[in-house]
Every structure is written in C-alpha cells, then in structure tokens.
Amino acid sequence: MMEAFHFLRPLWLLTLPLILLTWWLVRRQDERSPRGAALLAPHLREALTIDRDRTGRPRAVDGVALVMLCLAVASAGPTWSQQQSPWFREAAPLVVAMEVSDSMRSNELLPTRLDRARYEVLDLVKARTGSRTALIAYAGTAHIVMPPTNDIRVLKTFLESLDPAIMPVAGTRAAAVLPIARQLLGDDGSRSTVLFVNDGFDSSSVPALATFVKAPQSPGVVALVVGREEGGVALLPDGSPVLDPDGGRLATRINPGPLRAAEREAGVTVLRARSDDGDTRALLRHITSLQLAADDPEARWKDQAWVALWPALLLSLFWFRRGWTMRW
C-alpha cells in the first residue's frame, strides 16, 4: 500500500509551512510577558499573573493549527488504491468448462454429479447479473457450446442439453479446453476467469494448466469439484450402470492427487461443491479478486481525504469547551 501512496492534489501541501509559521508566530506572541511586566518585581509579577502555569499546556492556537494541517492534507487528496470503472467488471467474461464424461453420471450427489454441476453454474450466473458467460463442454475433446452471453435463459437451455452421450470422444482431457478458452476471451484474458466444473483432473492436464496460467495476459483458473472422493454408481438413463472397457462398473472415485498437483504446480484454486450457497459465494469472491488484480486502463485513484477529515472534525469539538478561545 505504501508504494502506491501519493497525493492527487499535491500543491495543497505548500500550505503546510505557512500554517506552521503562523502557529509559531501566534504561539510566540501568546507566550510573551505582558507590556510593563518588566517594571514589576519578579515575586509580584508572578503573584499578579493569571494562569501563570500554562506555558506547557495546550492552547487554542495548537488546536487551530492541527485542524488546518489536517484540512490541508485532506485537500491534497491522499490515495493509495484504485477503483475500477463499473464497465470493467461487468464486461469481464467468465468461461465455464463443464466436464461431460461418464463419471459425471455418478449418483452420490443426487440426482447426479452432472445435474448438480448444472445447478451450481446457474446459481453462479444468476449471481453475476449483467456479466457475460461462455460455456465449453469437454470430455476427450472440447467444444464451444455457447460464446460469451448474458442471456441466462439461453445458457440454461444449452446446459440442460449436455449429456455424455453427445460427446464424440470419451475421456476427461481438461487441457483441450485451454486454447478454446483463450480464443473466446481474446483481449479480455487478463481480467477474466476460466472455471472448470468437473470431478477432478487427469494427471496429463496439469502441465498444460501450469503453462496456461503462467503465460502473459492469461486468465485466472478455478476448479469447482463436484462429487465425493468415495464416488458412487454411474447410471445410464435407463438405470443400468455405466461399464468400463473391461466390462466392470465404471470407477467414479475422485483422485485427489491431480487436484493437489493443479493447486501446487499450476496455481489453480480448487473449491468443493457444497449443499448450501457457500461455494457460490466463494467463487464470486475469487472471480472478483482476479478482476481487481487486473490492470484497468480506466481505473481512477480513490480520494481518501476522509482519513484526514475525521481528526479535523474531532479536534473542532474543542471549540465547544468553555474558555477555549484564541487570541491572534
């Protein structure tokens, strides 16, 4: 904060020496002995002087000087932080990369992981009213479902249509999302966010994620993991279990290893889906923090004059004190 500290109107600081000079002259005049006091004997002068022990006590001129100093600093406009323009946040798009794989059919979160993921995305989009959201579906390959839009109804329709049966290649290749997301974001990359909604990453995608995040002007990456580590049973629409290539039931257990690697090596923020709205609020906070960290060319410095105005107002209360007068 101190590195960014400066004054918006620094010319007002030129009044500080004048205020100090005025205070010194008035204080000096106030401390002089009354005219003719030198003609009196010292013991008589001391006995006849009213309030003779006030030399080291605060005086009205001290309060006036402090108030004027605070007002001068406030007028200079101290600042240490910027306020982004409203359009900067509203225009920053969010890219939602939804995993549409067979493991997302798992039923440990009712009705399924995929259904829960839809609800999570819709809650987030509703909370970001006016902001644009793009949708990418991925499994073994990634595909644009919806370019950036702020139409929640259209986005909901496409979300509800997502199903592992429509994906051309099975798998969980999150790395396939990254070039498409960069293409969708264009120049908005540095102030945008790519949100993976999935049940984990495969190990092969972690290096690609690390390269993507560390690239210049790259968006932030967040993962919302839907499901429990112990997994459940992945069921087809007809109620039969999903089978793996060996003919057994598909394993839906979440592997925490690649998730920890994505956090450690790629700096991906990993959040867990919850039954309340805590995950939505956490996502909003993180997306907002990424936007605040981005450079806004139209950002303006906040005028923090109130920091100096409050002491001035408090010092002004001394003028209601009886006998608190000033002689110039």
C-alpha positions in Angstrom: 0.0 0.0 0.0 2.8 2.5 0.9 4.4 2.0 -2.5 1.2 3.3 -4.2 0.7 6.2 -1.7 0.6 9.6 -3.2 -1.5 12.8 -3.4 -4.0 13.7 -6.1 -3.6 17.5 -5.5 -0.1 17.9 -4.1 0.0 21.7 -4.4 -2.1 21.9 -1.3 0.9 20.6 0.7 2.6 24.0 0.1 0.2 25.5 2.7 1.8 23.3 5.4 4.9 25.6 6.0 2.6 28.6 6.1 0.4 27.0 8.7 3.4 26.1 10.8 4.8 29.6 10.5 1.5 31.2 11.6 1.3 28.8 14.5 4.8 29.6 15.7 4.3 33.4 15.4 0.9 33.3 17.3 2.3 31.0 20.0 5.4 33.1 20.4 3.2 36.3 20.7 1.0 34.5 23.3 3.9 33.5 25.4 5.4 37.0 25.7 5.2 38.7 29.0 2.6 41.5 29.2 3.7 45.0 28.5 5.1 46.6 31.6 5.7 43.3 33.3 9.4 44.1 33.4 8.8 47.0 35.7 7.5 44.8 38.4 9.5 42.8 40.9 9.6 39.1 39.9 7.7 37.9 43.0 4.9 40.5 42.5 4.7 39.7 38.7 4.3 36.0 39.4 1.6 36.6 42.0 -0.3 39.0 39.8 -0.2 36.9 36.6 -3.4 35.0 35.9 -2.9 31.3 34.7 0.8 31.7 35.0 1.5 27.9 34.8 0.0 27.5 31.4 3.3 27.7 29.5 3.5 24.0 28.6 -0.3 23.4 28.3 -2.1 23.1 25.0 -3.7 26.3 23.8 -6.4 27.2 21.3 -3.8 28.0 18.6 -2.5 24.5 18.9 -5.9 23.1 18.0 -6.4 25.6 15.2 -3.0 24.6 13.7 -3.8 20.9 13.9 -7.2 21.4 12.3 -5.6 23.4 9.5 -2.9 20.8 9.0 -5.5 18.0 8.7 -7.6 20.1 6.3 -4.5 20.8 4.1 -3.6 17.1 3.9 -7.3 16.2 3.1 -7.3 18.9 0.4 -4.2 17.4 -1.1 -6.1 14.2 -1.7 -4.2 11.3 -0.2 -4.7 8.0 -2.0 -3.2 4.5 -2.1 -5.7 2.4 -4.1 -7.6 2.4 -7.4 -11.3 2.0 -8.1 -12.1 0.2 -11.3 -14.7 1.5 -13.6 -18.0 -0.3 -13.4 -17.9 -1.5 -17.0 -14.5 -3.2 -16.4 -16.1 -5.7 -14.1 -19.3 -6.1 -16.0 -17.6 -6.7 -19.3 -15.1 -9.3 -17.9 -16.4 -12.6 -19.2 -16.4 -16.0 -17.4 -15.7 -19.2 -19.3 -17.3 -22.2 -17.8 -15.7 -25.5 -18.9 -18.1 -28.3 -18.0 -16.9 -31.9 -17.9 -19.4 -34.1 -19.6 -18.0 -37.5 -19.1 -19.5 -40.8 -17.9 -18.1 -40.4 -14.4 -20.3 -37.2 -14.1 -23.3 -39.6 -14.2 -22.3 -40.8 -10.7 -25.2 -40.6 -8.2 -23.5 -40.0 -4.8 -24.8 -36.4 -5.2 -28.5 -36.6 -6.1 -29.6 -36.8 -8.8 -26.2 -36.9 -10.4 -22.9 -35.0 -10.4 -23.8 -33.6 -13.8 -27.1 -32.3 -12.6 -25.5 -30.8 -9.5 -22.9 -29.1 -11.7 -25.7 -27.5 -13.8 -27.3 -26.1 -10.7 -24.0 -24.7 -9.5 -23.4 -23.0 -12.8 -26.9 -21.5 -12.9 -26.6 -20.2 -9.4 -23.3 -18.5 -10.2 -24.5 -17.0 -13.5 -27.6 -15.6 -11.7 -25.4 -14.0 -9.0 -23.3 -12.4 -11.8 -26.2 -10.4 -13.2 -25.2 -8.5 -16.3 -21.9 -10.2 -16.8 -21.1 -12.4 -19.8 -20.6 -16.2 -19.5 -19.3 -18.6 -22.1 -19.9 -22.4 -22.0 -17.5 -25.1 -23.1 -18.2 -28.8 -22.9 -15.4 -31.3 -22.7 -14.6 -34.9 -22.3 -11.9 -36.4 -24.6 -12.3 -33.3 -26.7 -13.6 -29.8 -26.0 -16.3 -27.9 -27.9 -17.9 -24.4 -27.7 -21.5 -24.7 -26.6 -22.2 -21.0 -26.1 -20.0 -18.0 -26.8 -20.0 -15.2 -24.1 -23.6 -14.1 -23.4 -25.6 -12.6 -20.6 -28.8 -14.3 -21.6 -29.4 -16.8 -18.7 -32.4 -18.5 -20.4 -30.4 -19.4 -23.5 -27.5 -20.6 -21.3 -29.8 -22.7 -19.2 -31.2 -24.4 -22.3 -27.8 -25.4 -23.5 -26.7 -26.5 -20.0 -29.7 -28.8 -19.8 -28.9 -30.4 -23.1 -25.4 -31.5 -22.1 -25.0 -35.3 -21.8 -22.1 -37.7 -22.1 -23.8 -39.4 -25.0 -23.4 -36.4 -27.3 -19.6 -36.1 -26.7 -17.7 -37.5 -29.7 -14.7 -38.8 -27.7 -14.8 -40.2 -24.2 -12.3 -39.0 -21.6 -11.5 -36.1 -19.2 -9.0 -34.1 -21.1 -9.2 -30.7 -19.5 -6.1 -29.4 -21.4 -8.3 -29.4 -24.6 -10.3 -26.5 -23.1 -7.4 -24.1 -22.8 -6.8 -23.0 -26.4 -10.5 -22.6 -27.0 -10.9 -20.5 -23.8 -8.0 -18.2 -24.9 -9.7 -17.9 -28.3 -13.1 -16.9 -26.8 -11.5 -14.4 -24.3 -9.2 -12.6 -26.8 -8.0 -9.3 -25.3 -10.1 -9.8 -22.2 -8.0 -12.7 -20.9 -6.1 -11.0 -18.1 -9.3 -9.8 -16.3 -11.3 -13.0 -17.0 -11.7 -16.4 -15.4 -11.8 -19.9 -16.7 -14.0 -22.1 -14.3 -13.7 -25.9 -14.6 -16.7 -27.7 -13.3 -15.7 -31.3 -13.0 -15.0 -34.2 -10.8 -11.2 -33.9 -11.0 -8.3 -33.6 -13.4 -6.3 -36.2 -15.2 -2.6 -36.0 -14.5 -1.7 -35.3 -18.1 -3.6 -32.0 -18.0 -1.6 -30.5 -15.1 1.5 -29.4 -17.1 -0.8 -27.7 -19.7 -2.6 -25.9 -16.9 0.6 -24.7 -15.4 1.8 -23.3 -18.8 -1.5 -21.7 -19.5 -1.7 -19.9 -16.1 1.9 -18.7 -16.2 1.5 -17.2 -19.7 1.3 -13.4 -20.1 -2.2 -11.9 -20.1 -3.6 -15.2 -19.0 -7.0 -15.5 -17.2 -7.3 -17.0 -13.8 -8.2 -20.6 -13.5 -10.6 -22.0 -10.8 -12.0 -25.5 -10.4 -15.2 -26.4 -8.8 -15.1 -30.1 -8.0 -18.5 -31.8 -7.9 -18.7 -35.2 -6.1 -17.3 -37.0 -3.1 -13.9 -38.8 -3.1 -15.5 -42.2 -2.4 -17.6 -41.8 -5.6 -20.9 -43.6 -6.4 -22.5 -45.6 -9.2 -22.7 -44.0 -12.6 -26.0 -44.9 -14.2 -27.3 -44.6 -17.7 -30.8 -43.0 -18.4 -32.3 -46.5 -18.4 -31.0 -47.2 -14.9 -28.2 -49.6 -16.0 -24.7 -49.0 -14.7 -22.0 -47.5 -16.9 -19.4 -50.1 -17.7 -15.6 -49.6 -18.2 -13.7 -51.1 -21.1 -13.1 -54.3 -19.0 -16.8 -54.8 -18.5 -17.0 -53.8 -14.9 -18.7 -50.9 -13.3 -17.1 -47.6 -14.1 -14.9 -46.3 -11.2 -16.1 -42.9 -10.1 -13.8 -42.3 -7.1 -12.2 -38.9 -7.2 -8.4 -38.9 -7.3 -7.1 -36.1 -5.1 -3.5 -36.4 -6.4 -4.0 -34.4 -9.7 -6.1 -31.8 -7.8 -3.3 -31.1 -5.4 -0.8 -31.0 -8.3 -3.0 -28.5 -10.1 -3.1 -26.3 -7.0 0.6 -26.7 -6.3 2.1 -26.6 -9.8 -0.4 -24.5 -11.8 -1.8 -22.3 -9.0 -5.4 -23.4 -9.8 -7.8 -22.6 -7.0 -9.8 -25.8 -6.2 -13.1 -25.5 -4.5 -15.6 -28.2 -3.5 -19.3 -28.1 -4.3 -21.4 -27.8 -1.2 -25.1 -28.2 -0.5 -25.5 -24.6 0.6 -24.5 -21.4 -1.3 -21.1 -21.2 0.3 -19.4 -22.4 -2.8 -21.1 -19.8 -5.0 -20.1 -17.0 -2.6 -16.5 -18.4 -2.6 -16.4 -18.4 -6.4 -17.8 -14.9 -6.6 -15.1 -13.7 -4.2 -12.3 -15.4 -6.1 -13.6 -14.1 -9.5 -13.8 -10.6 -8.1 -10.3 -10.8 -6.7 -8.9 -11.8 -10.1 -10.7 -8.9 -11.7 -9.3 -6.5 -9.1 -5.8 -7.8 -9.7 -6.0 -7.0 -13.4 -5.0 -3.6 -14.7 -7.9 -1.4 -15.7 -6.8 1.4 -18.1 -9.8 3.5 -17.0 -9.3 2.9 -13.2 -9.3 6.0 -11.1 -7.5 6.6 -7.8 -9.8 6.7 -4.8 -9.7 10.1 -2.9 -9.1 9.1 0.7 -9.5 12.6 2.1 -11.8 11.3 4.8 -8.7 9.9 6.7 -7.6 13.4 7.5 -11.1 14.9 7.8 -12.1 12.8 10.8 -9.3 14.1 13.0 -10.1 17.7 12.0 -13.8 17.2 12.9 -12.8 15.7 16.3 -10.4 18.5 17.1 -13.1 21.0 16.2 -15.2 19.8 19.2 -12.8 21.6 21.5 -14.4 24.9 20.4 -17.5 23.8 22.4 -15.3 23.8 25.5 -15.8 26.7 27.8 -12.9 29.1 27.8 -11.3 27.7 24.7 -10.6 30.9 22.9 -7.8 32.1 20.7 -6.0 35.4 20.6 -4.3 36.5 17.4 
